[in-house]
């Protein structure tokens, strides 16, 4: 479907591709760990305040050590799961150009891979038999436009 591939190449741009990249599960895990660490920091601060105001030092110190160990464990998990960085629009543009442009990449792609791409871009084709006209629409990963192509 060379006409469709050329149309996609015109609509898609690196900025849009970068902004619509799916959030990595690793990023979600980091967010969860950050929230847990922030909660532990609040608890540690409250324990320190309780010690400073004359609370049971022995009990509070034991609890403080426990919370500090929990925090260190979470930090270790974060380090072990280093989040991959997302490519910038400039990096995407450079990679696309190195491969000859989107139209060239699509022309060389296997049919099954193209089908997956068309699905991910939410490409829809509607054929009007009377007019012998195909209407193509694309979803979020492309600039939202409607283009008509004859068949």
C-alpha positions in Angstrom: 0.0 0.0 0.0 2.5 2.6 -1.2 0.0 5.5 -1.2 -1.0 4.8 2.4 2.7 4.5 3.5 3.5 7.8 1.8 0.5 9.5 3.5 1.7 8.2 6.9 5.2 9.5 6.2 3.7 13.0 5.6 1.6 13.0 8.7 4.0 11.5 11.2 6.7 13.7 12.8 9.3 13.0 15.4 7.7 15.4 18.0 4.4 13.5 17.8 6.1 10.1 17.9 8.1 11.1 21.0 5.1 12.6 22.8 2.9 9.5 22.1 5.4 6.9 23.1 3.9 4.5 25.6 5.1 5.0 29.1 7.4 2.2 30.0 6.4 -0.1 32.9 9.8 0.6 34.4 8.8 4.3 34.7 5.6 3.3 36.5 7.6 1.2 38.9 9.9 4.1 39.6 6.9 6.4 40.3 5.6 3.8 42.7 8.9 3.5 44.5 9.3 7.3 44.6 5.9 7.6 46.3 6.8 4.9 48.8 10.1 6.6 49.6 8.3 10.0 50.1 5.9 8.3 52.5 8.7 6.8 54.4 10.5 10.2 54.5 7.4 11.7 56.1 7.3 8.9 58.7 11.0 9.2 59.5 10.5 13.0 59.9 7.7 12.3 62.4 9.8 9.8 64.3 12.7 12.3 64.6 10.2 15.0 65.8 8.9 12.6 68.4 12.4 11.8 69.6 13.2 15.6 69.8 10.1 16.2 71.9 11.0 13.7 74.5 9.3 10.5 73.4 10.4 7.0 74.3 13.9 7.2 72.8 14.5 3.4 72.8 11.2 2.5 71.0 11.4 5.5 68.6 15.0 4.7 67.7 14.2 1.1 66.9 11.3 2.3 64.7 13.5 4.9 63.1 16.1 2.2 62.2 13.4 0.0 60.8 12.0 2.8 58.6 15.5 3.7 57.4 16.2 0.1 56.4 12.9 0.1 54.4 13.9 3.3 52.7 17.3 1.9 51.8 15.7 -1.2 50.4 13.4 0.9 48.2 16.4 3.0 47.0 18.2 -0.2 46.1 15.2 -1.4 44.1 15.2 2.0 42.2 18.9 1.6 41.4 18.4 -2.0 40.2 15.6 -0.9 37.9 17.1 2.0 36.2 14.6 3.6 33.9 15.5 3.8 30.2 15.3 7.3 28.8 12.9 8.0 26.0 14.3 9.2 22.8 14.0 12.9 22.1 12.4 14.2 18.9 15.8 15.0 17.5 17.0 11.5 18.2 13.9 10.1 16.5 14.4 12.3 13.5 18.1 11.3 13.2 17.2 7.6 13.4 14.4 8.0 10.7 16.8 9.9 8.4 19.5 7.3 8.8 17.1 4.6 7.7 16.0 6.6 4.7 12.8 8.2 5.9 9.5 6.9 7.1 8.3 6.1 3.5 11.4 4.0 2.8 11.2 2.2 6.1 7.5 1.3 5.5 8.3 0.2 1.9 10.8 -2.3 3.2 8.7 -3.6 6.2 7.2 -7.0 6.3 3.4 -7.1 5.8 2.8 -8.4 9.3 4.9 -5.6 10.8 3.0 -3.1 8.7 -0.3 -4.5 9.9 0.9 -4.0 13.5 1.9 -0.5 12.8 -1.4 0.4 11.1 -3.2 -1.0 14.1 -1.0 1.0 16.6 -1.6 4.2 14.6 -5.3 3.5 14.5 -5.3 3.7 10.7 -8.8 3.3 9.3 -9.7 2.9 5.6 -13.2 3.3 4.3 -14.0 2.5 0.6 -16.8 4.3 -1.2 -17.7 1.9 -4.1 -19.8 4.5 -5.9 -17.1 7.1 -5.9 -14.3 4.6 -6.1 -12.7 6.5 -3.3 -10.8 5.5 -0.1 -11.0 7.7 2.9 -8.1 7.2 5.4 -8.0 8.4 8.9 -5.3 8.1 11.6 -5.2 8.2 15.4 -3.0 9.9 17.9 0.4 8.9 16.7 -0.1 10.9 13.5 -1.2 14.5 13.1 -4.9 14.3 13.1 -6.1 14.8 9.5 -8.4 13.2 7.0 -7.1 12.6 3.5 -8.9 11.1 0.5 -7.1 8.9 -2.0 -8.6 7.4 -5.2 -8.2 3.7 -6.0 
